[in-house]
């Protein structure tokens, strides 16, 4: 293997040598033998299943017995991969477990000690590939995890043993109880009397064993989300699936991780590594993909990668998921693999839990939430044994609601580029491709949208054009795999020959910014943003505010299907009123922003630290300040009358999650809507990390955009607004109040999120001493100015005095902030 910055040939040889003994054990199958006399009588009524290991199912007694090979001299009988996932879940992504969700994959060893069999999880990430003495020393140095021990039921004539593994199956190996207790939905305890192995679903195949266990958990204080779902929320029952998987053979060739290619990785620490070489190696996660003709530039493969779309997904969604997932075929073809990847609908009667199938699960949930790409990975080598995806059913419906609100319901199901259903299906295709990308071994690339939509691994937001005075969604979502995706498939799965040159060239041509740099609005890489569009964030937010204005001007009864309660408009308002929220984040990253990448020595462009030009930072600041204009934060009187509508009946949890809060009881509160939109911009502008970067940039470069200037421009715009109506004047006051509280919060170190539903706080983000001093000085100056203000508007004068008194009394300010009295809850925007 030729690869930059790693001594790969030696490393891979050592890895493959070290695998051999463990794999030899895993391949050992019990020889056919006559059972002992006692076992023959006991098991006469049991169902025998022959596979990776023989199983005996006692349906009457509710037990599962396993036949293990004869023990070696050290007592080890066999090693397998053990994997768990959820078969029947909660129906809520916020309260897990949920259907199809993977638990950990571990290297499981069965060892005979005296009259018992011990099940242990090993630690293959720590190893020594040198002498057997070195290997034994490392094995002794790092603790295994013994998780179960059971008595030998009987020893057969060939030395193999029978054990009752029922108690192993009914261990909470997935971590369901802990997950429930972390959800904030009550305290749950295991209910062992309601926990049992499911003897009706046991399956055995040559390379894997599949079986289920039913678990129950009890609580005296179940939370609201659980109470909305469970018939009896004090008792929750789930089904956990176990897979015992044969260890992959030694033919797999690991590939060393390269940080420039968006691969996912595992860490291997090899204590036999020669001095002068890295002790820790990162191996990329990937499927085994072998050409039938290794010497050919293009070849068919020995075993293609096949993903199966859950047949429970309804049409036309199912076909959209197949179409989107199939986009990856072009990337594998471009890398030289013929018919190496395909997507099919899961055949009727096939168990989607079966390890042999890569499945795109269709998950029905109470509310919308994230989708996931998951892998079962050999912890020794990084080989992906199985990939799976979870797609939530509510997301596509949320998209339809958003598009109907902007385009009008009269276009729904009419066909064409502006049909909300067709746009949502286009998004579903992209989402299917995105999550399968994770299951193939790839990270996000949050820079793709700024380079011509080069990757399905970015988070895409609809690209909305304006034609005349109408919105046009003809190019809402990209179709097909991107250039970055073709490059990353070639880098991860392509031929070893010429790999370094291909990665060097691709990394120089295509931009990649990872999840850690792109997700939070406080990060400072100008190219790393999610849910954004275009190469120029300033131009895009200006455009998006125009889109938002058109959508808001048209917002009304035509945003609502017939016979639906008018009160539903409150839910449909939010995605339009906050349409700009993620482009705000992308634009804010320009302020104090600096570009950097993930170079390796010898790959070129090792020293990349490029500040955003001051002119671009200044333009970004102006564009963000423009989102705080009072005229952008108010609704018309006609719209407020519609939003005042009430309804009856039981509450819909999805509706309640999606609406603005209110300080006016059941009434729609336009002031809170204004504050929420303002908070989106202010939280991005005043992110402590951003203010700290501005302070440092000023020290390093006297010509840099200064923190003092940024604060002065924000304060000036917020406290000398242009208002045309009393409603705009009230919106201006709300923005002023939020600005003062935002500055004071960071000075006093009071985290957000002190009240239920408040926006998440940055508990670990604090102002640097210099930044704190500058912000504190500007806030005090503002307080003095407000104290002297003599507004003719009585409401404005009252607020000016209130804010001035708070600024002058730090203890009162800190107490107010800590109380959470004026926190606002920003309704969820992502996932879109």
Protein Blocks (a to p, Z undefined) as FASTA:
>chain_A
ZZehiafklmmmmmmmmmmmmmmmmmpccddddddfklmmmmmmpccdddfbccdddfkn
opacdddddddfkopabdcddddddfbdnhpaklccdehiacdddddddddehjbccddd
ddfkbccfbbfklmmmmmmmpccddfbdcddfbdcfkopacddfklmmmpcfkommmmmm
mnonacadddfklgccdfklgccdfkbccdddddddddfbbcfklmmmmmblmbccdddd
ddddddddfkbccddddfklopacdddddfkbcghiafbdcdddddddddfblmbmbdcd
fbdcdddddfkbccfklmmmmmmmmmmmmmmmmnopahkbccddddehiafklmkbccdd
ddddfbdcdddddddddfknopafbdcddddfklmmmmmmmmmmmnopklgongpjklmk
lmmmmmmmmmmmmmmmmmnopacdfklmmnopaafkbccddddddehjaccfklmpagdj
dfklmmmmmmmmmcfehklmmmmmmmmmpccddfklmmpmkbccfklcghiecjblklmm
mmmmmmmmmmmmmgcjklpcehiafklmmmmmmmmmmmmmmmmmmmmmmnopacddddde
higpkbgcddddfklmmmmmmmmmmmmgmklmcccfklmmmmmpccedjddfklmmmpcc
dfehjaccfklmmmmmmmmmmmmmmomklmmmmmmmmmmpmkbccfklmmmmmmmmmmmc
cdfbfklmmmmmmmmmmmmmmmmmmmnopaehiaghiacddfkbccdfklmmmmmmmmmm
mmmmmmmpccfblklmmmmmmmmmmmmmmmlmmmmmmnommgccdddfbdZZ
